[in-house]
Amino acid sequence: MSGVHFVRSVTRQDYEQWLPLWEGYNAFYGRSGATALAPEVTQMALARFFDPYEPVHALVAEGDGRLLGLAHYLFHRSTTAIGPSCYLQDLFTSKEARGKGVGKALIQGVYEQAQLVGSPRVYWQTHQTNLAAMHLYNQVAEHSGFVVTRKLF
């Protein structure tokens, strides 16, 4: 794999290469086997990328004619800003692409999309054990100090 890659919006034709990246992302976070996402969840996520009324979007990084990584992000309103906030929900690169600038390029791609719509910020979360990701994130953003609290139903 050469170091050449570029970031672009996902297309429907990317499905066959996007799916293994998506499955790798979910496996990394323990959503595989008995705890795998239902197929209809994956299909809905994909459908949202192509629905102009949905605030959910996807970028992919491509190099040597194949997909190397993905970034899924969404825009939402905030009570503290006029412009929409941008939440980088999913970021994943193939194993062979790690450490080669692909993740950084995907984050930069999300930054560019956020700026295009007037978003004053991009934010995301990661698990505290994902040290490799946090190393990258500390290069491209600052830790806000906030802790995620949630209730699952």
N, C-alpha and C positions, 0 to 999 in steps of 0.2 A: 504494500500500500504506500503510495507516495504521500507526501505531506499536503498535496493539493486537495482542497475540498471547498465546497461552497454551500451556502445556506439558502434555502428557498422554501416556499409554501409547499405543503404536501399536496399531491394530486391523487385522484382515484387510481391511477395506474401504479402508484407506489405500494398498494396494499400488500402484495406478496413479499416485499422487502420490509415494509413498515411492521407487519405482524410479528416477525421474530424479535424485532427490537422491543415492541410493546410487551411481548411475552417475557423477554429478558428483564425488562424493567419491573414487571409485576413479580417475577420469580425472585428478584433481588430483595423485594420488600415482603417476601413470604406469601405472596398470592399465587400459589401453584398447587398442583395436585388437588387434594380435598378442599383446599381453601382458594382455589383459582376463581377468578372472576367468571361469572356466567357469560356464555357467548353473546347473549343479547346486550350485556353491558359494553363489551368491546364493539359490537356493531353500532350501538347508540353513540359511543364516543366518536367513532369514525364518521357517522352520519352528521354529527354536530359540526365537524370541521368544514363541511360543505354546505351547511344551511346558513344563508346570509342573515337570518334572524337570530342566530345563536351567537353569544359572545365568546365562544370557545374556538380556538385556532390551533394550528399545528405547523411547525417548521420541521424540515429534515435537513441533515447535512449529507452531502453526496460527494463521493470521491471515487475516481476510477470506475464510474458507471454504476456504483452501488451505494446504498444508503449506509451511513456510518453512525447516525444518531438521530434522535428526535427531541423536540421540545414542544410541549403542549402548554398553552397559556390562555387565560381568559381575562376579560375586562369586567369590572363591576363598579358600581357607584360607591361613594364614600360620603360620610357626613363631614369630613374634614378637608375636602378639596372639591373644586368644581369639575376638573377633568377626571376621567375614570382611572381607577387604580388597575394595575396589571399584576395578576398573580401567575407566576410561573409554576404550574402545577406538576409537570412531569419533565424530567431531563434524563436522558439515557444515551450512552454511546456503546457501540459494540466493543467487546473486549479488546480486539486488535486496534481499535481507534483510540484507546485511552492513553492519555499523556501526550497526545499529538496535536492539541489545540482544538479538537472538535467540540468539546463541551463549551469551551470559552467562545468559540464562534457561534454556537447556538444561542448562548446567553446574549451575546452582542446582537444577534438577529432579533431576539425578543426586545432588547432595548430599543432597537431601531423601529420596530412596529409600535411600541408604546409611545415613542416620540412622535410618530406620524399621527396618532390620534389625540395628542395632547395630554398623555398620562404623566402625572408628576412623579410617579414612582413605579418600580417593579420590585416585587418581593416574592420570597419563596421560603420553604422550610425543608429541612432534611433531618434524618435521624442522627442523633448525637454520636452514633457509632460509625457513621459514614465519613471517616477521616479524610479519605482521598477527595471526596466532593467538597468538604469544608475547606481543604487547602486551596482548591480552585476558587471557591466562593469568597474567601478572604482576599483574593487577588482582584476580584471584579466588583466587590460590594463591601458593605460593612454590616457586621452583626448588630441587629437592633436591640438585643437584650430581651426581647419578648419571648415568653414561653407559651407554647400551644396548649390549650385546654380543650377537651372535647368530650362528648357524650355520644356513644354509638347506640343506635336502636336496631 
